[in-house]
Amino acid sequence: MDKPTLMVTVAVLGGTGKEGKGLAYRWAKAGYKVLIGSRSSEKAVTAASEIMELLDGTGSVVGMSNLEAASQSNIVVLTVPYSAHRDTLETIKDVVKGKLF
């Protein structure tokens, strides 16, 4: 995959789980700036650090709350469990218009 020419920031909400971390790693490795979102900012920061270790510091992955990640990104990807969709979407609904995949 070619490196992106425009700086696109992808928020992975639920990025502390297996699916979210896997997607975040691959996008960061491809050259995208990735924001890991979680209900727990601390868990998100830890997950981002783990991914950066795997990337040997060559990518851009930052952990924060779901709302912060959704607010600061161009694209939002929801990887939370289905049972958490409603609550997560309710929290971020005001900042994700046109960004959610």
Order of alpha helices (4+ residues) and beta strands (2+ residues): beta-alpha-beta-alpha-beta-alpha-beta-alpha
